[in-house]
Amino acid sequence: MFEQCLGEADPVIVSAANQKQCAVLSIDKDFYIFDLCKGFLHLDNFEWKSKEDEKIPAKLYTRSKFCEHFKLDPALMPVFASIAGNDYSRLKDNGTFANESSSPGEYSIKRLDGILRFLSKVNLHGLNDSQKRERALSQALNHVGKKENQTFKLAIQKYVQPEKKCLELPTWVSKKVERGEITTFVISVVDQKTMMLPALVEDFSQRSSYTAAYPIRQYFYGLLTGGQMCTEYDRDREEIKDKRVPSIGKQLQLEHLHKAPEGLRRRVFEEALQVQTLDLGNIPDQLKLPVCVTVFWFKRLQHHPKPETVHCLHALLLGFVFDQHGPEDEFERKMKALKDAAIRRKWQPRVAHAFSQWLCCMRQSLHLNQLLCSPLPEPQCARLYCGPLLHRLADEDTIEEVQKTLRGEKKELSRLKHRGDRAFVIAAPKLWNGVPLRIKISPTLNIFKSRLKTRLYSLAFNCFVFVFSVFVLLFYFVQHFGQPVAIKFLQRN
């Protein structure tokens, strides 16, 4: 079961665990406070190196046993958490509780023991749970000379009755967020008109990579806010600064966006990325959105042209058509070797920054596409971008090497330039070595022939599909960028 919580997740997890009669596995110590019928398993309490009957020993914590040991009323566990210290509050007692403890050990242990002993002695006779917590908190604060503070009461409420967030999200958006079908960024944009852009691995001497996807975010904000201004928090050199961003797009209302015609939603996506999706007819579905993103990204980078930009484009195109799980041929083997090879040259900050810009454009486009209810098919992001491979491909020598493989250029095996490599003694072992082991060990001649024929058909078909895919991609890029970029790529191929 997957659920994206719109507010505090702990109570939702507790409710689900109790409903399904199972323990909670986490590193969040807040679960020590909640009443879990099957207990709490903290990851630090697993003895990973020990095995008993193929099982990993672990400690199971239950609140009832804890309260029984310290003679503490279970209703006071939230008070204990708020005083001891959690994400919301911590009582500064200047060592009062630690000094009253007789427990051996370091200060933090003595302090917790002192708090528990104090709470266990509070007179709670005749009070309901709410009154018990109020009296225990009041006496604890008085004990250390502190005045009553609303902070502690709010911290207690987080465990007792968590505040439900009243968001302005339409029902259809909320459901999609909960199912993980739309990014949670929509919550802060709709609720607070703000967007905190996550940190990236990039060249800090250059502008933030998010700048490349700025127009896409403007449309994203426009759909969510109805055209209102939003505040972005992004990197400026080495500092985080806020920036007011005017949004674009009032033609669709968020409330009824999911009911809008697909053509209209697609048109908004096209306007944001400045592309025409009608030109994508011959491109496979899983590549349509990445190709649109790449066109948008390359146009943005052309305003500040750099030599490595075209190399990055070639690397992305080769990465798109590389299927590491497909039938092996010379190209696939070469790409896999590059992917697994050790880095032999220095890291190139500009190349990394260009790819970071592409990733930002891709992420923002995915978010926009999700919000528009996927006018374009959502790609398989896991296989779409392989960082180690693309960084090795974004090099002129490496691209030339891969393109020689695509052209079928082989290293000479004999001293003779013309007939030597075609001689039987050279060609036969070479062909035999290229036959997969599964075919070589065929039990009969007929099975061998059948498997070999299937193999040859597969290679021929894959070669055709690859050449066709590259041709379609190049044709699409010629339409958007003119001939120079495409001709340069074709000349190398």
C-alpha angles and dihedrals in degrees: 000000000000124000129168108211118220092205137006108353101198098079091047091052092047092050093048093047093050091046092052093039096235138125124255118245113202148116092235108112092202087085089071087071101048123084104249113178093208097034138239129287113202113203092226089062095064118106095217096177094051124079128187115183089339090306130118113230117231140167118250115207124203125184093221093059091046093052091044091054095050095035089237127154107244089225089068096058092096089051090051091051094049093048097041091049137264138163092300110036147003128188114231102215099164092230096308096129094040091053091053093053123097092194117119119233140064127333097265092054092047091049094053091046090050092051092050093048091049094049092047090059097052112115107242100163115147096004130122121232095268093049091047091056093046093051094044092050093047093051093046092053092047090048092062095036098255128138122237111278129198089217093072093047091052090048090053091050090058088069099035106040112358115213112253113226113235101212127185091226117128114245094251091053093047092052092049091049091050090051091048093245094121127039118259089233087088089072096062092040094052097036102039105009089236136118125196106202110215119244118264137203099247146125105288091198088070132060118281114282089231088072089076091062096042097115091050091054090050090061090043091054092043093057092047100044103029093244100317124142118264132201119230126196110208141149120279105186101308098337133082111235135176122238132187112234123196110221126223131215129052098166093096127050117217092226092062100024094111090056095051117112114271091236091058093048090048090050091055089052091049092050092050094051096032093232139121112234092194087077090062096074096114096040117097115257094245090057100045097088094040090051091051090049092048092051091050092046094048092049090052092049093049089071086069103027118200128178093242093055093081090046089055090049092052090047092052093049092050089046091053094058096040112102109187091189096049129096111298122250132156093278094049092048091050093050092047090050090052091048093053098037122108118254108263100178137053121279111264112219094194093053091047090049092050091051090046089055090051091050090052091051090047094050095047091046091052090051091049092046091051092049090050089053094254107295084176123046113263111245128227096260094187093066096031100075126034108177100198092049097046094047089054092046094051091082126095095227093047093048090051090050093051091046091054087056090051090050089053095242110161134193112258113255099191137043093245113088100204117028101010098084090046094053114115094241089058104032098043098057089042092054093043092052089054093057112099117248092242089064095043093057095049108145096225138027093244092053089047091053092046094050093044092051091050090050093051093047089050093051092047093048094047091049090052092048092048095049091046092049093050091047092051093047092049092047089053092050092048088058092054104034104024126237106303098076094041094044090052090053093046093049089058092048 
